[in-house]
Amino acid sequence: MCFLFPFSLFLFKTNVKKQRTKNTKHKTMNIKETKIAVIGLGYVGLPLAVEFAKKYPVIGFDIKKPRIDELEKGHDSTKEVEDENLQGVLLKDNPILVNNGQKGLYLTYGKLDIQDCNVYIVTVPTPIDKNKKPDLTPLVKSSETVGSVLRKGDVVIYESTVYPGATEEDCVPVLEKVSGLKMNKDFTWATPPSALTRAIRRTPSLPLKR
Ligand SMILES: NC(=O)c1ccc[n+]([C@@H]2O[C@H](COP(=O)([O-])OP(=O)(O)OC[C@H]3O[C@@H](n4cnc5c(N)ncnc54)[C@H](O)[C@@H]3O)[C@@H](O)[C@H]2O)c1
């Protein structure tokens, strides 16, 4: 986990910089105006959300209400984040809607709460079946969620483990279809190499497109 946060931050800064230099047609993103949504608050998403919340306004979104209820009480049953650490960043109100971008973590299972974010980090599960075939349903569903609130200039980062080509072929088209926006022209996306490496280790028989 320790390498995940710095890599995401690096990717995110790189993308913001690229957008500033290459894509002048739409609104450029000021790093000080960063508003992050973490989609999926499990082993990967929660620690990421907590670390980013120490510097930025972060909305932690999960479809499971019991998970949100538990975290709102300041307790992480997975023990990935110490309760004290979690409690130190929790906010009672959505910082983007009511507190003018105050840093901290607001938890929700309501899609409307993420609509004003500009960086979306997807950390939903990518289970494999007994034949080691990946099930991309959570990724497709979360791409629909992000696509429905995506705006020009936004950045989408997929931290979930995916085989090479999956993000571009299965997720980005969903973002484009639901949002009506075009990748690289209107929004930027990224997948860390670590996510691809894990997928290759997990499913060595996959036909890989590079
Ligand atoms: N990037 C990395 O360094 C790294 C490291 C380890 C694992 N991973 C990958 O990250 C992904 C997540 O792993 P995990 O262990 O955190 O999974 P997890 O099962 O612990 O948590 C996933 C969370 O996503 C939520 N979720 C499912 N569908 C959703 C949706 N449509 N919208 C919002 N939330 C949704 C679930 O309720 C759950 O709380 C996996 O693909 C895993 O392989 C990445």
The ligand as a Gaussian input file, in Angstrom:
#p B3LYP/6-31G(d) Opt

LIG

0 1
 N       -3.187000      -0.196000      -7.281000
 C       -2.691000      -0.994000      -6.324000
 O       -1.551000      -0.830000      -5.858000
 C       -3.519000      -2.115000      -5.800000
 C       -3.044000      -2.900000      -4.753000
 C       -3.805000      -3.948000      -4.352000
 C       -5.022000      -4.167000      -5.012000
 N       -5.444000      -3.409000      -6.032000
 C       -6.707000      -3.631000      -6.728000
 O       -7.636000      -2.647000      -6.269000
 C       -8.959000      -3.156000      -6.450000
 C       -9.719000      -3.037000      -5.135000
 O       -9.186000      -3.973000      -4.214000
 P       -9.670000      -4.002000      -2.691000
 O       -8.865000      -5.045000      -2.054000
 O       -9.664000      -2.611000      -2.144000
 O      -11.204000      -4.472000      -2.860000
 P      -12.309000      -4.513000      -1.695000
 O      -13.237000      -5.597000      -2.071000
 O      -11.654000      -4.506000      -0.345000
 O      -13.044000      -3.101000      -1.807000
 C      -13.742000      -2.696000      -2.920000
 C      -14.836000      -1.748000      -2.497000
 O      -15.474000      -1.289000      -3.688000
 C      -16.861000      -1.198000      -3.428000
 N      -17.570000      -1.227000      -4.716000
 C      -17.867000      -2.285000      -5.498000
 N      -18.493000      -1.879000      -6.614000
 C      -18.607000      -0.531000      -6.509000
 C      -19.172000       0.463000      -7.354000
 N      -19.739000       0.163000      -8.534000
 N      -19.126000       1.754000      -6.946000
 C      -18.554000       2.075000      -5.758000
 N      -17.994000       1.176000      -4.916000
 C      -18.033000      -0.107000      -5.300000
 C      -17.164000      -2.379000      -2.529000
 O      -18.364000      -2.186000      -1.809000
 C      -15.923000      -2.404000      -1.635000
 O      -16.105000      -1.662000      -0.444000
 C       -8.796000      -4.607000      -6.922000
 O       -8.898000      -4.624000      -8.330000
 C       -7.400000      -4.943000      -6.480000
 O       -6.851000      -5.972000      -7.261000
 C       -4.722000      -2.362000      -6.420000

